[in-house]
């Protein structure tokens, strides 16, 4: 039963990374029309992707899940 929190953490990692990168791309594309809107999408997206990357490091330090 101890493996379930690890699976939930790994799920959140990929949601944060891909969701953040999607916001960055949307910010870049939107920035061509409205710079303020582009930045307001890209910067939080980069932060969210960075949080996902930090969670990858945290997960690597936790070790193997107990089954």
HTML snippet that shows the backbone in 3Dmol.js (N, CA, C, O; Angstrom):
<script src="https://3Dmol.org/build/3Dmol-min.js"></script>
<div id="view" style="width:600px;height:400px;position:relative"></div>
<script>
const pdb = `
ATOM      1  N   UNK A   1       0.807  -1.207   0.000  1.00  0.00           N
ATOM      2  CA  UNK A   1       0.000   0.000   0.000  1.00  0.00           C
ATOM      3  C   UNK A   1       0.850   1.272   0.000  1.00  0.00           C
ATOM      4  O   UNK A   1       0.336   2.360  -0.260  1.00  0.00           O
ATOM      5  N   UNK A   2       2.128   1.143   0.286  1.00  0.00           N
ATOM      6  CA  UNK A   2       2.963   2.344   0.362  1.00  0.00           C
ATOM      7  C   UNK A   2       3.327   2.902  -1.008  1.00  0.00           C
ATOM      8  O   UNK A   2       3.823   4.026  -1.094  1.00  0.00           O
ATOM      9  N   UNK A   3       3.097   2.154  -2.075  1.00  0.00           N
ATOM     10  CA  UNK A   3       3.476   2.613  -3.413  1.00  0.00           C
ATOM     11  C   UNK A   3       2.490   3.644  -3.972  1.00  0.00           C
ATOM     12  O   UNK A   3       2.830   4.367  -4.908  1.00  0.00           O
ATOM     13  N   UNK A   4       1.277   3.727  -3.418  1.00  0.00           N
ATOM     14  CA  UNK A   4       0.270   4.633  -3.958  1.00  0.00           C
ATOM     15  C   UNK A   4       0.674   6.115  -3.861  1.00  0.00           C
ATOM     16  O   UNK A   4       0.475   6.841  -4.835  1.00  0.00           O
ATOM     17  N   UNK A   5       1.227   6.597  -2.748  1.00  0.00           N
ATOM     18  CA  UNK A   5       1.657   8.006  -2.724  1.00  0.00           C
ATOM     19  C   UNK A   5       2.732   8.305  -3.774  1.00  0.00           C
ATOM     20  O   UNK A   5       2.770   9.402  -4.331  1.00  0.00           O
ATOM     21  N   UNK A   6       3.597   7.336  -4.040  1.00  0.00           N
ATOM     22  CA  UNK A   6       4.608   7.538  -5.070  1.00  0.00           C
ATOM     23  C   UNK A   6       3.958   7.674  -6.436  1.00  0.00           C
ATOM     24  O   UNK A   6       4.369   8.522  -7.229  1.00  0.00           O
ATOM     25  N   UNK A   7       2.975   6.875  -6.720  1.00  0.00           N
ATOM     26  CA  UNK A   7       2.278   6.949  -8.005  1.00  0.00           C
ATOM     27  C   UNK A   7       1.555   8.287  -8.143  1.00  0.00           C
ATOM     28  O   UNK A   7       1.553   8.885  -9.219  1.00  0.00           O
ATOM     29  N   UNK A   8       0.949   8.750  -7.073  1.00  0.00           N
ATOM     30  CA  UNK A   8       0.265  10.043  -7.120  1.00  0.00           C
ATOM     31  C   UNK A   8       1.269  11.170  -7.343  1.00  0.00           C
ATOM     32  O   UNK A   8       1.002  12.095  -8.110  1.00  0.00           O
ATOM     33  N   UNK A   9       2.409  11.100  -6.686  1.00  0.00           N
ATOM     34  CA  UNK A   9       3.452  12.110  -6.864  1.00  0.00           C
ATOM     35  C   UNK A   9       3.963  12.101  -8.305  1.00  0.00           C
ATOM     36  O   UNK A   9       4.141  13.159  -8.908  1.00  0.00           O
ATOM     37  N   UNK A  10       4.197  10.914  -8.852  1.00  0.00           N
ATOM     38  CA  UNK A  10       4.677  10.824 -10.232  1.00  0.00           C
ATOM     39  C   UNK A  10       3.639  11.353 -11.211  1.00  0.00           C
ATOM     40  O   UNK A  10       3.997  11.966 -12.217  1.00  0.00           O
ATOM     41  N   UNK A  11       2.380  11.130 -10.937  1.00  0.00           N
ATOM     42  CA  UNK A  11       1.334  11.685 -11.789  1.00  0.00           C
ATOM     43  C   UNK A  11       1.339  13.201 -11.768  1.00  0.00           C
ATOM     44  O   UNK A  11       1.227  13.842 -12.813  1.00  0.00           O
ATOM     45  N   UNK A  12       1.469  13.777 -10.581  1.00  0.00           N
ATOM     46  CA  UNK A  12       1.508  15.239 -10.456  1.00  0.00           C
ATOM     47  C   UNK A  12       2.739  15.825 -11.127  1.00  0.00           C
ATOM     48  O   UNK A  12       2.683  16.915 -11.697  1.00  0.00           O
ATOM     49  N   UNK A  13       3.851  15.101 -11.060  1.00  0.00           N
ATOM     50  CA  UNK A  13       5.076  15.597 -11.694  1.00  0.00           C
ATOM     51  C   UNK A  13       4.838  15.839 -13.173  1.00  0.00           C
ATOM     52  O   UNK A  13       5.161  16.909 -13.688  1.00  0.00           O
ATOM     53  N   UNK A  14       4.277  14.853 -13.858  1.00  0.00           N
ATOM     54  CA  UNK A  14       4.103  14.981 -15.310  1.00  0.00           C
ATOM     55  C   UNK A  14       3.009  15.973 -15.659  1.00  0.00           C
ATOM     56  O   UNK A  14       3.104  16.658 -16.677  1.00  0.00           O
ATOM     57  N   UNK A  15       1.986  16.065 -14.847  1.00  0.00           N
ATOM     58  CA  UNK A  15       0.951  17.078 -15.097  1.00  0.00           C
ATOM     59  C   UNK A  15       1.549  18.475 -14.978  1.00  0.00           C
ATOM     60  O   UNK A  15       1.259  19.343 -15.801  1.00  0.00           O
ATOM     61  N   UNK A  16       2.370  18.697 -13.977  1.00  0.00           N
ATOM     62  CA  UNK A  16       2.979  20.015 -13.792  1.00  0.00           C
ATOM     63  C   UNK A  16       3.962  20.351 -14.911  1.00  0.00           C
ATOM     64  O   UNK A  16       3.967  21.471 -15.422  1.00  0.00           O
ATOM     65  N   UNK A  17       4.783  19.390 -15.285  1.00  0.00           N
ATOM     66  CA  UNK A  17       5.777  19.658 -16.329  1.00  0.00           C
ATOM     67  C   UNK A  17       5.093  19.941 -17.662  1.00  0.00           C
ATOM     68  O   UNK A  17       5.359  20.963 -18.294  1.00  0.00           O
ATOM     69  N   UNK A  18       4.214  19.038 -18.090  1.00  0.00           N
ATOM     70  CA  UNK A  18       3.579  19.235 -19.400  1.00  0.00           C
ATOM     71  C   UNK A  18       2.599  20.410 -19.393  1.00  0.00           C
ATOM     72  O   UNK A  18       2.507  21.135 -20.383  1.00  0.00           O
ATOM     73  N   UNK A  19       1.878  20.608 -18.314  1.00  0.00           N
ATOM     74  CA  UNK A  19       0.976  21.754 -18.227  1.00  0.00           C
ATOM     75  C   UNK A  19       1.742  23.065 -18.240  1.00  0.00           C
ATOM     76  O   UNK A  19       1.325  24.024 -18.890  1.00  0.00           O
ATOM     77  N   UNK A  20       2.857  23.111 -17.527  1.00  0.00           N
ATOM     78  CA  UNK A  20       3.679  24.316 -17.522  1.00  0.00           C
ATOM     79  C   UNK A  20       4.283  24.608 -18.884  1.00  0.00           C
ATOM     80  O   UNK A  20       4.314  25.761 -19.314  1.00  0.00           O
ATOM     81  N   UNK A  21       4.760  23.583 -19.561  1.00  0.00           N
ATOM     82  CA  UNK A  21       5.320  23.794 -20.893  1.00  0.00           C
ATOM     83  C   UNK A  21       4.245  24.220 -21.883  1.00  0.00           C
ATOM     84  O   UNK A  21       4.512  25.020 -22.780  1.00  0.00           O
ATOM     85  N   UNK A  22       3.042  23.697 -21.731  1.00  0.00           N
ATOM     86  CA  UNK A  22       1.940  24.119 -22.595  1.00  0.00           C
ATOM     87  C   UNK A  22       1.641  25.600 -22.388  1.00  0.00           C
ATOM     88  O   UNK A  22       1.425  26.330 -23.356  1.00  0.00           O
ATOM     89  N   UNK A  23       1.628  26.048 -21.133  1.00  0.00           N
ATOM     90  CA  UNK A  23       1.404  27.469 -20.866  1.00  0.00           C
ATOM     91  C   UNK A  23       2.527  28.338 -21.424  1.00  0.00           C
ATOM     92  O   UNK A  23       2.273  29.441 -21.909  1.00  0.00           O
ATOM     93  N   UNK A  24       3.754  27.854 -21.361  1.00  0.00           N
ATOM     94  CA  UNK A  24       4.870  28.619 -21.933  1.00  0.00           C
ATOM     95  C   UNK A  24       4.673  28.782 -23.438  1.00  0.00           C
ATOM     96  O   UNK A  24       4.834  29.878 -23.975  1.00  0.00           O
ATOM     97  N   UNK A  25       4.328  27.699 -24.108  1.00  0.00           N
ATOM     98  CA  UNK A  25       4.119  27.775 -25.553  1.00  0.00           C
ATOM     99  C   UNK A  25       2.940  28.688 -25.879  1.00  0.00           C
ATOM    100  O   UNK A  25       3.022  29.497 -26.803  1.00  0.00           O
ATOM    101  N   UNK A  26       1.858  28.568 -25.139  1.00  0.00           N
ATOM    102  CA  UNK A  26       0.719  29.455 -25.363  1.00  0.00           C
ATOM    103  C   UNK A  26       1.094  30.910 -25.109  1.00  0.00           C
ATOM    104  O   UNK A  26       0.623  31.804 -25.813  1.00  0.00           O
ATOM    105  N   UNK A  27       1.931  31.154 -24.117  1.00  0.00           N
ATOM    106  CA  UNK A  27       2.385  32.507 -23.842  1.00  0.00           C
ATOM    107  C   UNK A  27       3.231  33.066 -24.964  1.00  0.00           C
ATOM    108  O   UNK A  27       3.117  34.243 -25.306  1.00  0.00           O
ATOM    109  N   UNK A  28       4.086  32.220 -25.544  1.00  0.00           N
ATOM    110  CA  UNK A  28       4.916  32.678 -26.663  1.00  0.00           C
ATOM    111  C   UNK A  28       4.049  33.008 -27.862  1.00  0.00           C
ATOM    112  O   UNK A  28       4.235  34.041 -28.506  1.00  0.00           O
ATOM    113  N   UNK A  29       3.104  32.137 -28.160  1.00  0.00           N
ATOM    114  CA  UNK A  29       2.236  32.367 -29.314  1.00  0.00           C
ATOM    115  C   UNK A  29       1.346  33.585 -29.090  1.00  0.00           C
ATOM    116  O   UNK A  29       1.164  34.398 -29.996  1.00  0.00           O
ATOM    117  N   UNK A  30       0.797  33.714 -27.896  1.00  0.00           N
ATOM    118  CA  UNK A  30      -0.083  34.830 -27.587  1.00  0.00           C
ATOM    119  C   UNK A  30       0.694  36.140 -27.497  1.00  0.00           C
ATOM    120  O   UNK A  30       0.143  37.206 -27.769  1.00  0.00           O
ATOM    121  N   UNK A  31       1.951  36.070 -27.124  1.00  0.00           N
ATOM    122  CA  UNK A  31       2.768  37.269 -26.975  1.00  0.00           C
ATOM    123  C   UNK A  31       2.963  38.045 -28.258  1.00  0.00           C
ATOM    124  O   UNK A  31       3.317  39.224 -28.224  1.00  0.00           O
ATOM    125  N   UNK A  32       2.738  37.397 -29.391  1.00  0.00           N
ATOM    126  CA  UNK A  32       2.860  38.108 -30.661  1.00  0.00           C
ATOM    127  C   UNK A  32       1.742  39.121 -30.849  1.00  0.00           C
ATOM    128  O   UNK A  32       1.928  40.137 -31.519  1.00  0.00           O
ATOM    129  N   UNK A  33       0.595  38.855 -30.269  1.00  0.00           N
ATOM    130  CA  UNK A  33      -0.553  39.770 -30.370  1.00  0.00           C
ATOM    131  C   UNK A  33      -0.643  40.714 -29.174  1.00  0.00           C
ATOM    132  O   UNK A  33      -0.892  41.911 -29.324  1.00  0.00           O
ATOM    133  N   UNK A  34      -0.437  40.157 -27.994  1.00  0.00           N
ATOM    134  CA  UNK A  34      -0.540  40.958 -26.768  1.00  0.00           C
ATOM    135  C   UNK A  34       0.616  40.569 -25.844  1.00  0.00           C
ATOM    136  O   UNK A  34       0.632  39.480 -25.270  1.00  0.00           O
ATOM    137  N   UNK A  35       1.560  41.463 -25.715  1.00  0.00           N
ATOM    138  CA  UNK A  35       2.757  41.150 -24.919  1.00  0.00           C
ATOM    139  C   UNK A  35       2.416  40.879 -23.452  1.00  0.00           C
ATOM    140  O   UNK A  35       2.970  39.963 -22.844  1.00  0.00           O
ATOM    141  N   UNK A  36       1.516  41.665 -22.893  1.00  0.00           N
ATOM    142  CA  UNK A  36       1.171  41.490 -21.476  1.00  0.00           C
ATOM    143  C   UNK A  36       0.516  40.139 -21.236  1.00  0.00           C
ATOM    144  O   UNK A  36       0.839  39.458 -20.263  1.00  0.00           O
ATOM    145  N   UNK A  37      -0.395  39.746 -22.107  1.00  0.00           N
ATOM    146  CA  UNK A  37      -1.050  38.445 -21.960  1.00  0.00           C
ATOM    147  C   UNK A  37      -0.060  37.311 -22.174  1.00  0.00           C
ATOM    148  O   UNK A  37      -0.107  36.299 -21.475  1.00  0.00           O
ATOM    149  N   UNK A  38       0.836  37.479 -23.142  1.00  0.00           N
ATOM    150  CA  UNK A  38       1.852  36.455 -23.385  1.00  0.00           C
ATOM    151  C   UNK A  38       2.739  36.224 -22.181  1.00  0.00           C
ATOM    152  O   UNK A  38       3.003  35.084 -21.798  1.00  0.00           O
ATOM    153  N   UNK A  39       3.201  37.321 -21.582  1.00  0.00           N
ATOM    154  CA  UNK A  39       4.033  37.188 -20.385  1.00  0.00           C
ATOM    155  C   UNK A  39       3.255  36.604 -19.216  1.00  0.00           C
ATOM    156  O   UNK A  39       3.795  35.822 -18.434  1.00  0.00           O
ATOM    157  N   UNK A  40       1.979  36.986 -19.096  1.00  0.00           N
ATOM    158  CA  UNK A  40       1.186  36.490 -17.965  1.00  0.00           C
ATOM    159  C   UNK A  40       0.849  35.010 -18.119  1.00  0.00           C
ATOM    160  O   UNK A  40       0.430  34.377 -17.149  1.00  0.00           O
ATOM    161  N   UNK A  41       1.019  34.451 -19.293  1.00  0.00           N
ATOM    162  CA  UNK A  41       0.870  33.009 -19.476  1.00  0.00           C
ATOM    163  C   UNK A  41       2.221  32.292 -19.374  1.00  0.00           C
ATOM    164  O   UNK A  41       2.318  31.231 -18.757  1.00  0.00           O
ATOM    165  N   UNK A  42       3.240  32.863 -19.968  1.00  0.00           N
ATOM    166  CA  UNK A  42       4.529  32.190 -20.060  1.00  0.00           C
ATOM    167  C   UNK A  42       5.252  32.102 -18.715  1.00  0.00           C
ATOM    168  O   UNK A  42       5.839  31.068 -18.395  1.00  0.00           O
ATOM    169  N   UNK A  43       5.212  33.164 -17.938  1.00  0.00           N
ATOM    170  CA  UNK A  43       5.957  33.166 -16.672  1.00  0.00           C
ATOM    171  C   UNK A  43       5.378  32.167 -15.668  1.00  0.00           C
ATOM    172  O   UNK A  43       6.138  31.376 -15.108  1.00  0.00           O
ATOM    173  N   UNK A  44       4.064  32.169 -15.417  1.00  0.00           N
ATOM    174  CA  UNK A  44       3.540  31.134 -14.515  1.00  0.00           C
ATOM    175  C   UNK A  44       3.743  29.721 -15.068  1.00  0.00           C
ATOM    176  O   UNK A  44       3.959  28.778 -14.307  1.00  0.00           O
ATOM    177  N   UNK A  45       3.675  29.582 -16.382  1.00  0.00           N
ATOM    178  CA  UNK A  45       3.929  28.272 -16.978  1.00  0.00           C
ATOM    179  C   UNK A  45       5.342  27.796 -16.709  1.00  0.00           C
ATOM    180  O   UNK A  45       5.558  26.624 -16.402  1.00  0.00           O
ATOM    181  N   UNK A  46       6.305  28.697 -16.822  1.00  0.00           N
ATOM    182  CA  UNK A  46       7.695  28.342 -16.537  1.00  0.00           C
ATOM    183  C   UNK A  46       7.875  27.976 -15.065  1.00  0.00           C
ATOM    184  O   UNK A  46       8.623  27.057 -14.733  1.00  0.00           O
ATOM    185  N   UNK A  47       7.190  28.697 -14.197  1.00  0.00           N
ATOM    186  CA  UNK A  47       7.278  28.391 -12.761  1.00  0.00           C
ATOM    187  C   UNK A  47       6.686  27.017 -12.468  1.00  0.00           C
ATOM    188  O   UNK A  47       7.263  26.240 -11.707  1.00  0.00           O
ATOM    189  N   UNK A  48       5.541  26.717 -13.067  1.00  0.00           N
ATOM    190  CA  UNK A  48       4.893  25.415 -12.856  1.00  0.00           C
ATOM    191  C   UNK A  48       5.779  24.290 -13.384  1.00  0.00           C
ATOM    192  O   UNK A  48       5.915  23.257 -12.728  1.00  0.00           O
ATOM    193  N   UNK A  49       6.379  24.472 -14.552  1.00  0.00           N
ATOM    194  CA  UNK A  49       7.281  23.459 -15.100  1.00  0.00           C
ATOM    195  C   UNK A  49       8.510  23.284 -14.206  1.00  0.00           C
ATOM    196  O   UNK A  49       9.000  22.168 -14.035  1.00  0.00           O
ATOM    197  N   UNK A  50       9.004  24.376 -13.642  1.00  0.00           N
ATOM    198  CA  UNK A  50      10.150  24.287 -12.735  1.00  0.00           C
ATOM    199  C   UNK A  50       9.783  23.537 -11.457  1.00  0.00           C
ATOM    200  O   UNK A  50      10.594  22.774 -10.931  1.00  0.00           O
ATOM    201  N   UNK A  51       8.574  23.748 -10.958  1.00  0.00           N
ATOM    202  CA  UNK A  51       8.127  23.002  -9.777  1.00  0.00           C
ATOM    203  C   UNK A  51       8.073  21.511 -10.095  1.00  0.00           C
ATOM    204  O   UNK A  51       8.459  20.684  -9.270  1.00  0.00           O
ATOM    205  N   UNK A  52       7.600  21.171 -11.280  1.00  0.00           N
ATOM    206  CA  UNK A  52       7.599  19.766 -11.697  1.00  0.00           C
ATOM    207  C   UNK A  52       9.003  19.196 -11.754  1.00  0.00           C
ATOM    208  O   UNK A  52       9.226  18.058 -11.341  1.00  0.00           O
ATOM    209  N   UNK A  53       9.956  19.972 -12.259  1.00  0.00           N
ATOM    210  CA  UNK A  53      11.343  19.510 -12.322  1.00  0.00           C
ATOM    211  C   UNK A  53      11.923  19.317 -10.925  1.00  0.00           C
ATOM    212  O   UNK A  53      12.666  18.364 -10.686  1.00  0.00           O
ATOM    213  N   UNK A  54      11.591  20.208 -10.011  1.00  0.00           N
ATOM    214  CA  UNK A  54      12.055  20.054  -8.623  1.00  0.00           C
ATOM    215  C   UNK A  54      11.445  18.788  -8.009  1.00  0.00           C
ATOM    216  O   UNK A  54      12.115  18.079  -7.259  1.00  0.00           O
ATOM    217  N   UNK A  55      10.201  18.510  -8.321  1.00  0.00           N
ATOM    218  CA  UNK A  55       9.575  17.285  -7.807  1.00  0.00           C
ATOM    219  C   UNK A  55      10.213  16.027  -8.375  1.00  0.00           C
ATOM    220  O   UNK A  55      10.224  14.991  -7.711  1.00  0.00           O
ATOM    221  N   UNK A  56      10.748  16.100  -9.597  1.00  0.00           N
ATOM    222  CA  UNK A  56      11.501  14.964 -10.132  1.00  0.00           C
ATOM    223  C   UNK A  56      12.716  14.696  -9.251  1.00  0.00           C
ATOM    224  O   UNK A  56      13.025  13.544  -8.945  1.00  0.00           O
ATOM    225  N   UNK A  57      13.395  15.751  -8.849  1.00  0.00           N
ATOM    226  CA  UNK A  57      14.542  15.596  -7.957  1.00  0.00           C
ATOM    227  C   UNK A  57      14.113  15.044  -6.596  1.00  0.00           C
ATOM    228  O   UNK A  57      14.760  14.150  -6.050  1.00  0.00           O
ATOM    229  N   UNK A  58      13.025  15.578  -6.058  1.00  0.00           N
ATOM    230  CA  UNK A  58      12.530  15.106  -4.755  1.00  0.00           C
ATOM    231  C   UNK A  58      12.182  13.622  -4.838  1.00  0.00           C
ATOM    232  O   UNK A  58      12.503  12.852  -3.932  1.00  0.00           O
ATOM    233  N   UNK A  59      11.533  13.229  -5.916  1.00  0.00           N
ATOM    234  CA  UNK A  59      11.145  11.822  -6.081  1.00  0.00           C
ATOM    235  C   UNK A  59      12.384  10.929  -6.184  1.00  0.00           C
ATOM    236  O   UNK A  59      12.382   9.803  -5.687  1.00  0.00           O
ATOM    237  N   UNK A  60      13.435  11.428  -6.827  1.00  0.00           N
ATOM    238  CA  UNK A  60      14.652  10.626  -6.949  1.00  0.00           C
ATOM    239  C   UNK A  60      15.329  10.424  -5.596  1.00  0.00           C
ATOM    240  O   UNK A  60      16.024   9.429  -5.395  1.00  0.00           O
ATOM    241  N   UNK A  61      15.134  11.348  -4.678  1.00  0.00           N
ATOM    242  CA  UNK A  61      15.748  11.230  -3.357  1.00  0.00           C
ATOM    243  C   UNK A  61      14.940  10.370  -2.397  1.00  0.00           C
ATOM    244  O   UNK A  61      15.450   9.991  -1.343  1.00  0.00           O
ATOM    245  N   UNK A  62      13.692  10.052  -2.734  1.00  0.00           N
ATOM    246  CA  UNK A  62      12.845   9.283  -1.823  1.00  0.00           C
ATOM    247  C   UNK A  62      13.204   7.788  -1.793  1.00  0.00           C
ATOM    248  O   UNK A  62      12.916   7.106  -0.810  1.00  0.00           O
ATOM    249  N   UNK A  63      13.807   7.295  -2.827  1.00  0.00           N
ATOM    250  CA  UNK A  63      14.147   5.882  -2.865  1.00  0.00           C
ATOM    251  C   UNK A  63      13.034   5.046  -3.450  1.00  0.00           C
ATOM    252  O   UNK A  63      12.033   5.571  -3.937  1.00  0.00           O
ATOM    253  N   UNK A  64      13.221   3.722  -3.398  1.00  0.00           N
ATOM    254  CA  UNK A  64      12.231   2.816  -3.969  1.00  0.00           C
ATOM    255  C   UNK A  64      11.023   2.691  -3.048  1.00  0.00           C
ATOM    256  O   UNK A  64      11.164   2.661  -1.826  1.00  0.00           O
ATOM    257  N   UNK A  65       9.817   2.617  -3.652  1.00  0.00           N
ATOM    258  CA  UNK A  65       8.629   2.420  -2.818  1.00  0.00           C
ATOM    259  C   UNK A  65       8.586   0.988  -2.256  1.00  0.00           C
ATOM    260  O   UNK A  65       9.019   0.036  -2.906  1.00  0.00           O
ATOM    261  N   UNK A  66       8.069   0.869  -1.069  1.00  0.00           N
ATOM    262  CA  UNK A  66       7.921  -0.453  -0.447  1.00  0.00           C
ATOM    263  C   UNK A  66       6.629  -1.076  -0.954  1.00  0.00           C
ATOM    264  O   UNK A  66       5.584  -0.426  -0.994  1.00  0.00           O
ATOM    265  N   UNK A  67       6.710  -2.314  -1.332  1.00  0.00           N
ATOM    266  CA  UNK A  67       5.505  -2.997  -1.846  1.00  0.00           C
ATOM    267  C   UNK A  67       4.862  -3.858  -0.812  1.00  0.00           C
ATOM    268  O   UNK A  67       3.845  -4.495  -1.085  1.00  0.00           O
TER     269      UNK A  67
END
`;
const viewer = $3Dmol.createViewer("view");
viewer.addModel(pdb, "pdb");
viewer.setStyle({}, {cartoon: {color: "spectrum"}});
viewer.zoomTo();
viewer.render();
</script>
